[in-house]
């Protein structure tokens, strides 16, 4: 029997899949990740992903490049690459001049990037939604924040991954897919 979390993820994906099917764009969403791929991702990152994220990866291992309203929903490999870039910049000292950056509010820890952050989607320009497994004192483990390479982290934009996925599903009505590209409806 599915947990409430797994059922909520399935409900969100049901809605998302219906939209993609209606657009003739189901091919933009990738097949499921294997348990081995998910375990390798967690091991490589040194973290345990929340149940909602693993349930989502078991349903769809991301999207094709540009196949998500915010750019690309990252696969296990995509998450590893994106987080690897950010962690490399952090440990390489690239953010030393902004290490005391503090986002508005207390939901996020000070700094431009945290080792406990996991990229969820990416727009190809250094921006995307990020799962925060290392929140500030006013935040919640598993909140989803926005990372903008120019203005830094902000949020949270969703209280958890299910909120993120549900918000994406709700936004889809504002878009259409034309020749494989998202077009915002007027």
Residue pairs with C-beta under 8 A, 6 or more apart in sequence:
2 10
3 51
5 51
5 52
5 55
5 162
6 51
6 52
6 55
8 52
8 162
8 166
9 52
9 55
9 56
9 59
9 161
9 162
9 165
10 55
10 59
12 162
12 165
12 166
12 168
12 169
13 56
13 59
13 60
13 165
15 169
15 172
16 29
16 165
16 168
16 169
16 172
17 26
17 29
19 169
19 172
19 173
20 26
20 28
20 29
20 177
23 176
23 177
24 177
25 67
25 177
25 180
27 64
28 63
28 64
28 67
28 68
28 177
28 180
29 60
29 63
29 64
29 67
29 73
30 60
30 61
30 62
30 63
30 64
30 75
31 60
31 61
32 57
32 58
32 59
32 60
32 61
33 57
33 58
33 61
33 75
33 76
35 58
37 57
37 61
37 76
37 77
38 49
38 54
38 57
38 58
38 76
40 76
41 49
41 76
41 79
41 80
42 48
42 49
44 80
45 79
45 80
45 83
45 118
47 116
47 118
47 133
49 57
49 118
49 131
50 131
50 133
50 142
50 160
50 161
52 142
52 160
52 161
52 162
52 165
53 118
53 120
53 131
53 161
56 161
56 165
57 75
57 76
60 73
61 75
61 76
62 72
62 73
62 74
62 75
62 76
62 78
63 72
63 73
64 72
65 72
65 124
66 72
66 124
66 180
66 181
66 182
67 73
68 121
68 168
69 168
69 171
69 172
69 175
69 182
70 121
70 123
70 128
70 129
70 168
71 121
71 122
71 123
71 124
71 127
71 128
72 78
72 121
72 122
72 123
72 124
73 120
73 121
74 82
74 119
74 120
74 121
74 122
74 128
78 119
78 122
79 118
79 119
79 120
82 119
82 122
82 128
83 117
83 118
83 119
86 113
86 117
86 119
87 113
87 115
89 95
89 113
90 111
90 112
90 113
90 115
95 111
95 112
95 113
98 111
98 112
98 152
99 110
99 111
99 112
100 110
100 111
101 110
101 111
101 112
101 152
101 153
102 108
102 110
103 145
103 152
103 153
103 154
103 155
104 154
105 136
105 138
106 136
106 137
106 138
106 139
107 132
107 135
107 136
107 138
107 139
107 140
107 143
107 145
107 155
107 156
108 132
108 135
108 136
108 139
108 145
108 153
108 154
108 155
109 134
109 135
109 136
110 136
112 152
112 153
113 147
113 153
114 132
114 134
115 134
116 132
116 133
116 134
117 130
117 131
117 132
117 133
117 134
117 145
117 147
117 153
118 130
118 131
118 133
119 128
119 129
119 130
119 131
119 147
120 128
120 129
120 130
120 131
120 144
120 161
120 164
121 128
121 129
122 128
125 149
126 147
126 148
126 149
126 150
127 146
127 147
127 148
127 149
128 146
128 147
129 144
129 145
129 146
129 147
129 157
129 158
129 164
130 144
130 145
130 146
130 147
130 153
131 142
131 143
131 144
131 161
132 139
132 141
132 142
132 143
132 144
132 145
132 155
132 156
133 141
133 142
134 141
135 141
135 143
139 156
140 156
140 159
140 160
142 159
142 160
142 161
143 155
143 156
143 158
143 159
143 160
144 155
144 156
144 157
144 158
144 159
144 160
144 161
144 163
144 164
145 153
145 154
145 155
145 156
145 157
146 153
146 154
146 155
146 157
147 153
148 154
157 164
157 167
158 164
158 166
158 167
173 185
174 184
174 185
175 182
175 183
175 184
175 185
176 182
176 183
176 185
177 183
